[in-house]
């Protein structure tokens, strides 16, 4: 997995490498990776022309082996779709596309993203015990990649939130200094004045400070970098 992560430029590319190798390893005729995004499942990558159609059929009827694996966190093995009585019209749909067996392996949840690897084969009972053990390892690798991507995305969001907060703090500090100079008061008194004005006119404190500084300087304030000392 480390090699794939180093070589891939995106999570989608990493998952594509993973499913391509998994299909070659088990001899399946196709595989789709289902991830639940905003309470809605979608196939993010696939290999073999039939996987997308089978996944979409299950999404459309909101039922099927891949959704069961995703929602329960358990592996769903279908040795022969023609012997299945679950999932409404889905088994007959799969058989009509030339698929006789499938294996849906839940991606271990390491973040708030649930998913499953869905393998499809034209042969009946194509996934033996050794295949199921091996493909569970691929699912674990997928979970690790997804969790890493999620952590990176969360870290980026946190950094952006922190930068916004620091910029707001800088503008507020500048406004406090301006009020102190105009009113000949302490920093605490200046902040209290700005806070009460914000509450009275129902505008965020940062926006009140921005307006004040704009009125004084004739242009919007430029937040000082927290990494650069004030002159």
C-alpha positions in Angstrom: 0.0 0.0 0.0 2.9 2.4 0.8 4.1 2.1 -2.8 0.6 2.9 -4.2 0.2 5.9 -1.9 3.6 7.3 -2.9 2.9 6.8 -6.6 -0.7 7.9 -6.6 -1.6 11.6 -7.1 -5.1 11.2 -5.6 -7.2 8.9 -3.5 -9.1 7.9 -6.7 -5.9 6.9 -8.4 -4.8 4.9 -5.3 -8.1 3.0 -5.2 -7.9 2.3 -8.9 -4.4 0.7 -8.5 -5.8 -1.3 -5.5 -8.9 -2.7 -7.3 -6.9 -3.5 -10.5 -4.4 -5.6 -8.4 -7.2 -7.2 -6.4 -9.1 -8.3 -9.5 -5.9 -9.8 -11.0 -5.2 -11.6 -7.7 -8.6 -13.3 -7.4 -9.6 -13.6 -11.1 -12.8 -11.7 -10.7 -14.5 -10.2 -13.7 -15.0 -6.8 -12.1 -14.9 -4.8 -9.0 -16.4 -1.5 -7.8 -15.5 0.6 -4.8 -18.6 2.0 -3.0 -18.2 4.9 -0.6 -21.0 6.6 1.2 -20.8 10.4 0.7 -23.3 12.7 2.3 -25.6 9.7 3.1 -25.5 8.6 -0.5 -23.5 5.7 -1.9 -21.5 6.1 -5.1 -19.0 4.1 -7.0 -15.7 6.0 -6.9 -13.6 3.6 -9.0 -14.3 0.4 -10.8 -12.7 -2.2 -13.2 -14.6 -4.4 -15.6 -17.5 -3.1 -17.5 -20.2 -4.7 -15.4 -19.3 -3.4 -11.9 -20.8 0.1 -12.4 -24.1 -1.3 -13.7 -24.5 -3.8 -10.8 -23.6 -1.1 -8.2 -26.0 1.4 -9.7 -28.8 -1.2 -9.7 -28.3 -1.7 -6.0 -28.2 2.1 -5.3 -31.4 2.5 -7.3 -33.4 0.0 -5.3 -31.5 1.0 -2.0 -30.7 -2.7 -1.4 -28.2 -5.3 -2.4 -25.1 -7.1 -1.2 -22.7 -4.1 -1.5 -25.1 -1.8 0.5 -25.5 -4.6 3.1 -21.8 -4.9 3.5 -21.4 -1.1 3.7 -24.1 -0.7 6.3 -23.3 -3.7 8.5 -19.5 -3.7 8.2 -19.7 -7.5 7.4 -18.6 -9.4 4.3 -21.5 -10.5 2.1 -20.7 -13.6 0.0 -23.1 -14.7 -2.8 -22.0 -18.1 -4.1 -24.8 -18.2 -6.7 -27.1 -15.3 -7.5 -29.7 -17.7 -9.0 -30.1 -19.3 -5.6 -30.6 -15.9 -3.8 -34.0 -14.8 -2.5 -32.7 -11.5 -1.0 -32.6 -8.1 -2.6 -35.7 -8.2 -4.8 -35.0 -8.1 -8.5 -31.2 -7.6 -8.2 -30.1 -11.2 -8.4 -31.9 -11.8 -11.7 -30.5 -8.5 -13.0 -27.0 -9.7 -12.2 -27.6 -13.1 -13.8 -28.9 -11.4 -17.0 -25.5 -9.4 -17.1 -23.6 -12.7 -16.9 -22.7 -12.6 -13.2 -23.2 -15.7 -11.1 -21.4 -14.9 -7.9 -20.2 -11.9 -5.9 -18.3 -10.9 -2.8 -18.8 -7.5 -1.0 -16.2 -6.8 1.6 -16.8 -3.9 4.0 -14.0 -1.4 4.2 -12.9 -1.2 7.8 -14.1 2.2 9.1 -11.2 4.3 10.4 -12.9 7.6 9.7 -16.4 8.9 9.2 -16.5 7.4 5.6 -18.1 3.9 5.1 -17.4 1.8 2.1 -17.2 -1.6 0.5 -15.2 -3.5 -2.2 -17.6 -5.3 -4.5 -16.2 -8.2 -6.6 -18.2 -9.9 -9.4 -17.5 -13.1 -11.3 -19.1 -14.9 -14.2 -18.6 -18.3 -12.5 -20.7 -19.8 -9.8 -19.0 -19.9 -6.4 -15.9 -18.0 -7.7 -14.7 -16.8 -4.3 -13.3 -19.5 -2.0 -12.2 -19.1 1.6 -8.7 -18.2 0.6 -10.0 -15.5 -1.8 -12.2 -14.0 0.9 -9.2 -13.8 3.3 -7.0 -12.2 0.7 -9.6 -9.7 -0.4 -10.2 -8.7 3.2 -6.6 -7.5 3.2 -7.3 -5.4 0.1 -10.3 -3.9 1.9 -8.1 -3.0 4.9 -5.6 -1.3 2.6 -8.5 0.7 1.0 -9.6 1.7 4.5 -6.1 2.9 5.4 -5.9 5.0 2.2 -9.3 6.5 2.7 -8.5 7.3 6.4 -5.3 9.0 5.4 -7.0 11.1 2.8 -9.7 12.0 5.3 -7.1 13.1 7.9 -5.3 15.2 5.3 -8.6 16.9 4.3 -9.5 17.5 7.9 -6.0 18.9 8.6 -6.4 21.3 5.6 -9.8 22.4 6.9 -8.3 22.9 10.3 -5.5 25.0 8.9 -7.9 27.2 6.9 -10.1 27.6 10.0 -7.1 28.6 12.1 -5.9 31.1 9.5 -9.3 32.6 9.4 -9.4 32.9 13.2 -5.9 34.4 13.3 -6.9 37.0 10.6 -10.0 37.9 12.6 -7.9 38.3 15.7 -5.5 40.6 13.9 -8.3 42.8 12.7 -9.9 43.0 16.1 -6.5 43.9 17.7 -6.0 46.7 15.2 -9.5 48.0 16.0 -8.8 47.9 19.7 -5.7 49.9 19.1 -7.6 52.5 17.1 -10.3 52.9 19.7 -7.7 53.2 22.5 -6.0 56.0 20.6 -9.3 57.8 19.9 -10.9 57.3 23.3 -7.8 57.4 25.5 -8.9 54.2 27.2 -7.5 50.8 28.1 -7.5 47.8 25.8 -10.1 46.1 28.0 -12.4 49.2 27.7 -11.9 49.4 24.0 -12.7 45.7 23.5 -15.8 46.1 25.7 -17.0 49.1 23.6 -16.6 47.1 20.4 -18.3 44.1 21.8 -21.3 46.1 23.0 -21.5 47.8 19.6 -21.5 44.4 17.9 -24.3 43.2 20.0 -26.4 46.3 19.6 -26.3 46.4 15.8 -26.3 42.5 15.5 -23.1 42.3 13.4 -20.1 40.0 14.0 -17.3 41.6 16.0 -14.8 41.1 13.2 -17.1 42.9 10.7 -17.6 45.8 13.1 -13.8 46.1 13.5 -13.4 45.9 9.7 -15.9 48.7 9.2 -14.2 50.9 11.8 -10.7 50.4 10.4 -12.0 51.0 6.8 -13.7 54.3 7.9 -10.4 55.4 9.6 -8.0 54.4 6.8 -10.3 54.7 3.8 -9.6 51.1 2.8 -10.2 47.6 4.3 -7.6 46.5 6.8 -4.9 44.0 5.9 -4.6 41.3 8.5 -1.1 41.0 9.9 0.6 37.6 9.5 0.8 35.8 12.9 4.3 34.7 11.8 5.5 38.2 11.2 6.2 40.5 14.1 4.5 43.8 14.2 6.6 46.9 13.4 
